[in-house]
Amino acid sequence: MSLGRSFLTLVIVLVGAFMADAWGKDRFRISHSAISVSQGLLWVVQDAGIFHKYNLEPQVLYIAGAPPNIAALLSGDLDATIFAGPASVAATVEGADVRVLMSFLNTMDHTFFAIPAVKNPADLRNKRIGISRPGSADDYGVRILLQKWNLNPDKDVSLLTVGGQPTRFSAMQAGRIDGSLFQLPTTAHARAAGMKDLAFLGDLGFDYLGTSVVATQSLIQKRPEFVQRIVKSFLEGIAYLKTNKEASLRSLAKFTKLTDRTVLDEAYNTYGLKLLPQAPYPSTKGIEAILDDMGKRNPKARNVDSAKFVDTRFLKDLEASGFIAQLYRK
């Protein structure tokens, strides 16, 4: 066989192997709603090759704010999405076919920052507070926090729809808003810019349904084995993050654009070791707290069973089988 024919044969074999590998994986579209450390697990899983291990080929999309992700999920443009829980709860209250599969956070990890002229919460009266959009996690958090400070979010301040966290931070710097909620990495930028840190919601004891993986009930029913592989991937990703610090920090740094090692270590210790559970069950109390707040404005949210909003069959089955425990015995 000539050298040319040998080379051509090798190319055909390699291309064939590559195509067989690609065809053997289930392609799916998954989005995230914010550039925040709490959503960075998605990139840890991706970079570690864990999706591929379970024959999954994700197309990762960034869609700012939870409500547009719900819309994309319901239209079939997404198979799964990652965002904070209130939008999913609100959509289900209105009859949407969505369920929370797991929740990486069951508290609010946001910090409220204000311009330097605001010295205390009372100074926020008649000020402009930036949110991503109505129904988003920061909208919910701002409302709860303002009420705790004896401020009426609908009367005592102006809630302005501004956009994602980088956009809101830029708006504060430009003087277009006076305060907003941020998560890492934006909190690091806000502190460096001299913004006033008024409260970390994680210290206030709020029950919450935080960063969650959400899919439609119809997908769960039609393709349970496929959904289980997604859940497996994230469970293994949690274990990987907890036990592979340096590799995980590289993924988080790439996703968040953070370069300060001190800030990255803080993020890892807070999210990876402290807040992120090995078995990420959604918080029933968190759902109930969201429903209680929503019920003040929407009668449909009153007297609703919190079990309606989640589907934890995969978590339960995998935990009972010993899958989660085995991840930590390696």
C-alpha positions as CSV (number, residue, x, y, z in Angstrom):
1,M,0.0,0.0,0.0
2,S,1.4,3.4,-1.0
3,L,2.1,6.1,1.6
4,G,-0.7,8.2,0.2
5,R,-3.3,5.5,0.5
6,S,-2.1,4.6,4.0
7,F,-2.5,8.2,5.1
8,L,-6.0,8.5,3.5
9,T,-7.1,5.3,5.3
10,L,-5.9,6.7,8.6
11,V,-7.8,9.9,8.0
12,I,-11.0,8.0,7.2
13,V,-10.6,5.8,10.3
14,L,-10.0,8.8,12.6
15,V,-12.9,10.8,11.1
16,G,-15.2,7.8,11.4
17,A,-14.3,7.3,15.0
18,F,-14.9,11.0,15.7
19,M,-18.3,11.0,14.0
20,A,-19.3,7.9,15.7
21,D,-18.4,9.4,19.1
22,A,-20.3,12.6,18.3
23,W,-23.4,10.7,17.0
24,G,-23.4,8.6,20.1
25,K,-23.9,11.5,22.4
26,D,-27.3,13.2,23.1
27,R,-27.0,16.8,22.1
28,F,-29.0,19.2,24.3
29,R,-29.4,22.9,25.0
30,I,-28.9,24.2,28.5
31,S,-28.8,27.9,29.5
32,H,-27.8,29.9,32.5
33,S,-29.3,33.2,33.6
34,A,-26.3,35.0,35.2
35,I,-22.5,35.3,35.2
36,S,-22.2,34.3,38.9
37,V,-20.1,31.8,40.8
38,S,-23.2,29.9,41.9
39,Q,-24.0,29.1,38.3
40,G,-20.3,28.3,37.5
41,L,-20.8,24.6,38.3
42,L,-22.2,24.2,34.8
43,W,-18.7,25.0,33.4
44,V,-16.9,22.8,36.0
45,V,-19.0,19.9,34.7
46,Q,-18.4,20.9,31.1
47,D,-14.6,21.4,31.4
48,A,-14.1,18.2,33.4
49,G,-15.7,16.1,30.6
50,I,-18.4,14.8,32.9
51,F,-21.2,15.5,30.4
52,H,-19.3,13.4,27.8
53,K,-18.9,10.6,30.3
54,Y,-22.7,10.3,30.4
55,N,-23.0,10.6,26.6
56,L,-24.2,14.1,26.6
57,E,-23.2,17.0,24.3
58,P,-24.4,20.3,25.7
59,Q,-24.8,23.6,23.8
60,V,-24.5,26.1,26.6
61,L,-26.3,29.4,26.2
62,Y,-26.3,32.6,28.3
63,I,-29.8,34.2,28.6
64,A,-29.8,37.0,31.2
65,G,-32.7,36.9,33.7
66,A,-34.9,33.9,34.6
67,P,-38.2,34.8,32.8
68,P,-36.7,34.7,29.3
69,N,-35.2,31.3,30.1
70,I,-38.7,30.1,31.2
71,A,-40.1,31.3,27.9
72,A,-37.3,29.5,25.9
73,L,-37.8,26.3,28.0
74,L,-41.6,26.3,27.3
75,S,-41.1,27.0,23.6
76,G,-38.8,24.0,23.3
77,D,-35.7,26.1,22.5
78,L,-34.1,24.7,25.6
79,D,-34.0,21.3,27.3
80,A,-32.9,22.6,30.7
81,T,-32.0,25.9,32.3
82,I,-30.2,27.1,35.4
83,F,-31.5,30.1,37.3
84,A,-32.9,31.0,40.7
85,G,-36.1,29.5,41.8
86,P,-38.8,32.3,42.0
87,A,-39.3,32.4,38.2
88,S,-39.9,28.6,38.1
89,V,-42.4,28.9,41.0
90,A,-44.2,31.8,39.4
91,A,-44.4,30.0,36.1
92,T,-45.8,26.8,37.7
93,V,-48.4,28.9,39.7
94,E,-49.6,30.1,36.3
95,G,-49.9,26.6,35.0
96,A,-46.6,26.2,33.1
97,D,-45.1,22.8,32.6
98,V,-41.8,23.3,34.5
99,R,-40.2,21.5,37.5
100,V,-37.1,22.0,39.6
101,L,-34.8,18.9,39.4
102,M,-32.2,20.1,41.9
103,S,-31.1,23.3,43.7
104,F,-27.5,24.2,44.3
105,L,-28.4,26.9,46.8
106,N,-31.2,27.1,49.4
107,T,-30.4,30.5,50.6
108,M,-29.9,33.9,48.8
109,D,-26.2,34.5,48.1
110,H,-26.7,38.1,47.0
111,T,-25.2,41.3,48.6
112,F,-27.0,44.6,48.4
113,F,-24.7,47.4,47.3
114,A,-25.5,51.1,47.1
115,I,-23.7,54.2,45.9
116,P,-21.4,55.8,48.6
117,A,-23.8,58.6,49.4
118,V,-26.2,55.9,50.9
119,K,-24.9,55.3,54.4
120,N,-27.8,53.1,55.7
121,P,-31.0,51.5,54.5
122,A,-33.1,54.5,55.5
123,D,-31.2,56.6,52.9
124,L,-32.7,54.4,50.2
125,R,-36.1,56.1,50.5
126,N,-37.0,57.7,47.1
127,K,-33.9,56.1,45.5
128,R,-33.7,54.1,42.3
129,I,-33.0,50.3,42.7
130,G,-31.9,48.3,39.7
131,I,-33.2,44.8,39.0
132,S,-32.8,42.4,36.1
133,R,-36.5,42.3,35.4
134,P,-39.8,41.8,37.3
135,G,-40.0,38.2,38.6
136,S,-36.2,37.7,38.6
137,A,-34.3,36.5,41.7
138,D,-32.9,39.9,42.4
139,D,-36.4,41.4,42.1
140,Y,-37.6,38.9,44.8
141,G,-34.5,39.5,47.0
142,V,-34.8,43.3,46.8
143,R,-38.4,43.2,47.8
144,I,-37.8,40.9,50.8
145,L,-34.8,43.0,51.9
146,L,-36.7,46.4,51.6
147,Q,-39.6,45.0,53.6
148,K,-37.1,43.9,56.3
149,W,-35.9,47.5,56.3
150,N,-39.4,48.8,56.7
151,L,-39.5,50.2,53.2
152,N,-42.3,49.5,50.8
153,P,-40.8,48.3,47.5
154,D,-43.7,49.6,45.5
155,K,-44.0,53.0,47.1
156,D,-40.8,54.0,48.9
157,V,-38.3,53.3,46.1
158,S,-38.3,53.1,42.3
159,L,-37.6,49.6,41.0
160,L,-36.0,50.0,37.5
161,T,-35.6,47.1,35.0
162,V,-31.9,47.4,34.0
163,G,-30.6,44.0,33.0
164,G,-28.0,41.5,34.2
165,Q,-25.5,42.1,37.0
166,P,-22.7,43.6,34.8
167,T,-25.2,46.0,33.3
168,R,-26.6,47.0,36.7
169,F,-23.1,47.6,38.0
170,S,-22.3,49.9,35.1
171,A,-25.5,51.7,35.7
172,M,-24.5,52.3,39.3
173,Q,-21.1,53.6,38.2
174,A,-22.8,56.0,35.7
175,G,-25.3,57.3,38.4
176,R,-28.4,55.9,36.7
177,I,-29.3,53.7,39.7
178,D,-28.5,54.0,43.4
179,G,-28.5,50.4,44.5
180,S,-28.8,46.8,43.4
181,L,-28.2,43.2,44.4
182,F,-25.0,41.5,43.2
183,Q,-23.3,38.1,43.4
184,L,-19.7,37.1,43.0
185,P,-17.9,38.1,40.8
186,T,-19.8,41.4,40.6
187,T,-19.5,41.9,44.3
188,A,-15.7,42.0,44.0
189,H,-16.0,44.7,41.4
190,A,-18.5,46.7,43.5
191,R,-16.2,46.7,46.5
192,A,-13.2,47.7,44.4
193,A,-15.2,50.6,43.0
194,G,-16.0,51.8,46.6
195,M,-19.7,51.0,46.6
196,K,-21.4,50.6,50.0
197,D,-22.1,47.1,51.2
198,L,-25.4,47.2,53.1
199,A,-26.3,43.6,53.6
200,F,-25.4,40.0,52.6
201,L,-28.7,38.1,52.3
202,G,-27.0,34.8,53.3
203,D,-26.6,36.2,56.8
204,L,-30.2,37.1,57.2
205,G,-31.6,33.6,57.4
206,F,-33.9,33.8,54.4
207,D,-35.3,30.4,53.3
208,Y,-35.1,30.4,49.5
209,L,-34.9,28.3,46.4
210,G,-31.7,29.5,44.8
211,T,-29.7,28.4,41.8
212,S,-31.6,25.5,40.4
213,V,-31.7,23.1,37.4
214,V,-35.2,23.3,35.7
215,A,-36.8,21.2,33.0
216,T,-40.3,20.6,31.7
217,Q,-42.4,17.9,33.1
218,S,-43.2,16.7,29.6
219,L,-39.5,16.1,28.9
220,I,-39.1,14.3,32.2
221,Q,-42.0,12.0,31.3
222,K,-40.9,11.4,27.7
223,R,-37.1,11.0,28.3
224,P,-36.5,10.0,31.9
225,E,-33.2,8.2,31.2
226,F,-31.9,11.3,29.4
227,V,-32.9,13.6,32.3
228,Q,-31.3,11.1,34.8
229,R,-28.0,11.4,32.9
230,I,-28.2,15.2,33.3
231,V,-28.8,14.9,37.0
232,K,-26.0,12.4,37.3
233,S,-23.6,14.8,35.5
234,F,-24.3,17.6,38.0
235,L,-24.1,15.3,41.0
236,E,-20.7,14.1,39.8
237,G,-19.8,17.7,39.0
238,I,-20.5,18.7,42.6
239,A,-18.2,16.0,43.9
240,Y,-15.5,17.0,41.4
241,L,-15.7,20.6,42.5
242,K,-15.5,19.7,46.1
243,T,-12.4,17.4,45.6
244,N,-10.6,19.1,42.7
245,K,-10.0,22.7,43.8
246,E,-7.4,23.9,41.3
247,A,-9.1,22.5,38.2
248,S,-12.5,23.8,39.5
249,L,-11.0,27.3,40.1
250,R,-9.7,27.4,36.6
251,S,-13.2,26.8,35.3
252,L,-14.8,29.3,37.6
253,A,-12.2,31.9,36.7
254,K,-12.8,31.4,33.0
255,F,-16.6,31.7,33.4
256,T,-16.6,34.7,35.8
257,K,-13.4,36.4,34.4
258,L,-12.1,36.7,38.0
259,T,-8.4,36.8,38.3
260,D,-7.9,37.7,42.0
261,R,-6.8,34.5,43.7
262,T,-8.1,35.8,47.1
263,V,-11.6,36.4,45.6
264,L,-11.6,33.0,43.9
265,D,-10.6,31.2,47.1
266,E,-13.4,33.0,48.9
267,A,-15.9,32.0,46.2
268,Y,-14.7,28.3,46.3
269,N,-14.9,28.1,50.1
270,T,-18.3,29.8,50.2
271,Y,-20.0,28.0,47.4
272,G,-18.1,24.8,46.9
273,L,-17.5,23.8,50.5
274,K,-20.1,25.7,52.5
275,L,-23.3,26.2,50.6
276,L,-23.3,23.5,47.9
277,P,-24.8,20.3,49.2
278,Q,-23.8,16.8,48.1
279,A,-27.4,15.9,47.5
280,P,-29.0,19.2,46.2
281,Y,-32.6,18.8,47.1
282,P,-34.8,21.9,46.5
283,S,-35.8,23.6,49.8
284,T,-39.5,23.1,50.7
285,K,-39.3,26.0,53.1
286,G,-37.7,28.1,50.3
287,I,-40.6,27.4,48.0
288,E,-43.1,28.2,50.7
289,A,-41.4,31.5,51.4
290,I,-41.6,32.4,47.7
291,L,-45.2,31.4,47.6
292,D,-46.0,33.5,50.7
293,D,-44.5,36.6,49.2
294,M,-46.1,35.9,45.8
295,G,-49.5,35.3,47.4
296,K,-49.6,39.0,48.5
297,R,-50.0,39.9,44.9
298,N,-51.3,36.8,43.2
299,P,-54.2,34.8,44.8
300,K,-53.1,31.7,42.7
301,A,-50.0,31.4,44.9
302,R,-52.0,30.9,48.0
303,N,-52.6,27.4,49.6
304,V,-50.5,25.6,47.0
305,D,-48.6,22.4,47.8
306,S,-44.9,23.0,47.5
307,A,-44.4,19.5,46.1
308,K,-46.1,20.6,42.9
309,F,-43.0,22.6,41.9
310,V,-40.3,20.0,42.0
311,D,-39.5,16.5,40.6
312,T,-36.8,14.9,42.7
313,R,-37.4,11.3,41.7
314,F,-33.9,11.1,40.1
315,L,-32.1,12.6,43.1
316,K,-34.0,10.2,45.4
317,D,-33.2,7.1,43.2
318,L,-29.6,8.0,42.8
319,E,-29.1,8.7,46.5
320,A,-30.9,5.5,47.5
321,S,-28.7,3.5,45.0
322,G,-25.5,4.7,46.7
323,F,-24.5,6.7,43.6
324,I,-23.9,9.9,45.5
325,A,-22.0,8.3,48.4
326,Q,-19.8,6.4,46.0
327,L,-18.6,9.7,44.4
328,Y,-17.0,10.7,47.7
329,R,-15.3,7.3,48.3
330,K,-13.0,7.6,45.3
